[in-house]
Amino acid sequence: MLSQLKYVSLFQPNQRLLICQEASYLCLPARQMIFKQDDLEDFMYIIVKGRVACEMSSIESGNLPIVIQVLGDGEAFGQLTYTLGGGDEKPKKREYAAVTTEETDVLVLNKLLMHKLQF
């Protein structure tokens, strides 16, 4: 089933196995905030089943959240930025908030797992 997810299908079989072994699985209720705008990046998510709204607020919008994208089954969000430098880089902040719009199941990938998958 994992290989049928759009984002996961981009990986080789050995990388998919690594995702199965090391990713966490969460079942989230509708309207669950996954992360807030300006939170530090810590995890990346793959939607197994459900929907997630990506919301952004700004002074121009009166600080009201505006949905910039709605993602569904098999899509990924919360991409992690990292470098292979000496560790003196500042942690990156989220540019948007992510909230479920219905009951949603996600795979949670941490930075170490993403590093293993990329390199």
C-alpha positions, -999 to 999 in steps of 0.1 A, spaced: 0 0 0 28 24 9 42 23 -27 8 35 -40 12 68 -22 21 95 -47 51 110 -27 64 76 -16 63 62 -51 92 85 -60 115 65 -38 133 32 -45 121 0 -29 149 0 -3 139 36 7 103 27 10 113 -1 33 132 25 54 101 47 56 80 17 68 106 9 94 113 43 108 83 66 101 57 71 128 20 67 120 -6 91 134 -44 92 132 -55 127 136 -91 141 141 -107 167 119 -95 203 126 -63 192 143 -35 217 141 -4 197 130 20 227 132 17 265 133 31 291 110 66 301 124 71 269 143 105 254 139 108 227 113 111 193 130 91 168 110 78 161 75 45 144 68 30 122 42 -8 119 40 -19 83 40 -56 91 39 -74 124 45 -70 161 38 -47 188 52 -52 226 46 -21 247 44 -29 281 59 -9 313 59 -17 345 77 -1 379 72 -6 416 82 -21 422 48 -48 396 55 -55 411 89 -37 381 104 -66 359 94 -55 325 80 -59 321 43 -59 286 28 -32 285 2 -34 248 -6 -54 216 3 -35 183 1 -49 148 0 -40 111 -1 -3 104 -9 9 140 -8 37 154 14 39 186 34 61 203 59 93 196 39 124 199 60 154 221 51 187 210 63 224 214 53 254 193 57 274 222 72 290 224 106 258 228 125 260 266 130 229 272 107 198 286 124 167 263 125 142 272 98 107 282 106 75 270 90 61 294 63 25 282 68 3 263 93 -11 228 86 -45 217 99 -65 186 91 -99 192 74 -112 157 81 -100 127 100 -65 121 86 -38 95 88 -2 106 83 33 92 83 57 114 102 94 115 91 121 132 112 152 149 99 174 119 104 151 97 83 149 124 56 187 126 56 189 88 52 164 89 23 182 117 5 218 106 9 
